[in-house]
Amino acid sequence: METDQKPQTLYRCKRCRRIVAAQENVILHKQGEGERCFKWKKRGAPLDGDKKPECSSIFVEPMKWMHAVQEGHVEEKLWCLGCKARLGSFNWAGMQCSCGAWVNPAFQLHKSRIDESTA
């Protein structure tokens, strides 16, 4: 009997390789308009409208390893349990993604601090 399972994507701390999230924990958001969202009433060169903004982070649901969340903080940085590397931050009121979209509540892991692997 053949099982038709998709390989699961895991997100690991880049420094110690500890699993910090899985694809099922990721919260998708509608992509914003990039720099237009940040250039409020500012003069400057016209923005490149064809260029799609890229998200530099992923947003996840709150998890047990996030001690600051469990302790009741409203906003704080997220640290790896294994090596204490800073992985991102959270804010119950929400925060703006690098693509310009607002996500709330926001539990943000920076892609530069985590590795994506399939298992």
Backbone torsions as a table, in degrees:
resi	resn	phi	psi	omega
1	MET	NA	130.1	-176.6
2	GLU	-102.3	128.8	176.8
3	THR	-97.0	134.4	-177.4
4	ASP	-101.4	69.1	-179.6
5	GLN	-99.5	137.3	174.5
6	LYS	-78.2	141.0	175.4
7	PRO	-63.9	138.1	-177.1
8	GLN	-86.0	137.1	177.4
9	THR	-87.6	129.3	177.6
10	LEU	-116.1	147.1	177.2
11	TYR	-114.0	126.8	-175.7
12	ARG	-122.7	151.4	172.9
13	CYS	-62.2	132.9	-179.0
14	LYS	-66.8	-29.4	-175.4
15	ARG	-81.1	-49.4	-174.3
16	CYS	-112.7	-3.2	176.9
17	ARG	69.9	14.5	177.3
18	ARG	-70.4	137.1	177.5
19	ILE	-70.3	125.2	-179.6
20	VAL	-111.9	-19.8	178.5
21	ALA	-164.2	160.9	174.0
22	ALA	-121.7	165.9	-178.4
23	GLN	-56.0	-34.5	-179.4
24	GLU	-67.6	-17.0	177.6
25	ASN	-88.6	-12.6	-176.1
26	VAL	-75.5	134.7	177.2
27	ILE	-104.2	117.8	-179.8
28	LEU	-79.4	148.9	177.1
29	HIS	-135.4	155.0	178.5
30	LYS	-70.9	129.3	-176.8
31	GLN	-66.5	135.5	-180.0
32	GLY	-81.8	-168.0	-176.9
33	GLU	-98.6	20.7	175.5
34	GLY	68.0	-135.1	-174.6
35	GLU	-61.7	-24.8	178.7
36	ARG	-58.8	-32.0	-179.6
37	CYS	-71.2	-20.2	-177.0
38	PHE	-103.0	-17.2	-176.8
39	LYS	-97.4	69.9	-178.0
40	TRP	-80.6	114.6	177.3
41	LYS	51.1	42.6	178.3
42	LYS	-113.4	145.3	176.8
43	ARG	-86.9	152.1	178.2
44	GLY	162.5	-173.7	179.2
45	ALA	-65.3	145.7	177.6
46	PRO	-62.1	144.3	-177.6
47	LEU	-81.7	149.2	178.8
48	ASP	-73.0	107.9	-175.9
49	GLY	-75.3	-21.6	-177.8
50	ASP	-82.5	-19.2	-175.2
51	LYS	-79.2	121.3	178.5
52	LYS	-80.5	130.4	178.9
53	PRO	-70.3	144.7	178.9
54	GLU	-106.4	142.6	176.6
55	CYS	-82.8	130.2	178.5
56	SER	-94.3	3.4	-178.7
57	SER	-141.9	165.0	168.1
58	ILE	-116.7	152.2	177.7
59	PHE	-112.3	133.6	-176.2
60	VAL	-126.2	168.1	174.2
61	GLU	-78.3	158.6	178.9
62	PRO	-63.5	138.5	-177.7
63	MET	-127.3	163.1	-174.5
64	LYS	-61.8	-30.2	-177.9
65	TRP	-72.8	-11.2	179.7
66	MET	-83.5	84.2	-174.4
67	HIS	-60.6	-38.0	-179.0
68	ALA	-61.8	-34.0	177.7
69	VAL	-68.1	-45.1	-179.0
70	GLN	-64.0	-30.0	-178.9
71	GLU	-80.3	-7.3	174.6
72	GLY	95.3	12.8	177.8
73	HIS	-68.4	149.9	178.5
74	VAL	-84.7	-39.2	175.4
75	GLU	-147.8	143.7	-175.8
76	GLU	-170.0	169.0	174.9
77	LYS	-84.4	153.6	178.4
78	LEU	-105.6	125.6	-176.5
79	TRP	-115.7	142.6	176.2
80	CYS	-65.7	137.3	178.6
81	LEU	-69.5	-32.3	-175.3
82	GLY	-76.5	-50.7	-172.0
83	CYS	-119.2	0.3	179.6
84	LYS	65.4	21.6	175.8
85	ALA	-74.6	144.2	177.8
86	ARG	-76.5	123.4	-178.2
87	LEU	-103.7	-22.5	-176.8
88	GLY	170.0	-149.4	179.8
89	SER	-156.0	170.0	175.8
90	PHE	-140.2	156.7	177.0
91	ASN	-153.6	120.3	-179.2
92	TRP	-65.0	-25.7	179.5
93	ALA	-80.3	-13.2	178.3
94	GLY	104.4	164.2	175.7
95	MET	-151.4	164.8	-176.6
96	GLN	-94.4	130.7	176.5
97	CYS	-74.4	163.0	178.9
98	SER	-65.6	-18.8	177.2
99	CYS	-81.0	-8.6	178.0
100	GLY	105.4	-13.9	-178.3
101	ALA	-77.6	144.9	174.9
102	TRP	-91.6	135.4	178.1
103	VAL	-125.5	125.6	175.5
104	ASN	-146.6	138.3	-10.0
105	PRO	-65.8	157.2	-173.7
106	ALA	-117.9	123.8	173.4
107	PHE	-123.3	94.6	-166.0
108	GLN	-102.9	127.7	173.2
109	LEU	-114.0	125.1	-178.1
110	HIS	-75.0	129.9	-179.5
111	LYS	-61.1	-27.5	179.9
112	SER	-72.6	-14.0	-177.8
113	ARG	-105.0	-6.7	-178.4
114	ILE	-128.7	154.9	174.9
115	ASP	-107.9	145.3	178.3
116	GLU	-105.2	128.1	178.5
117	SER	-139.5	154.6	177.5
118	THR	-106.6	140.4	-179.4
119	ALA	-124.1	NA	NA
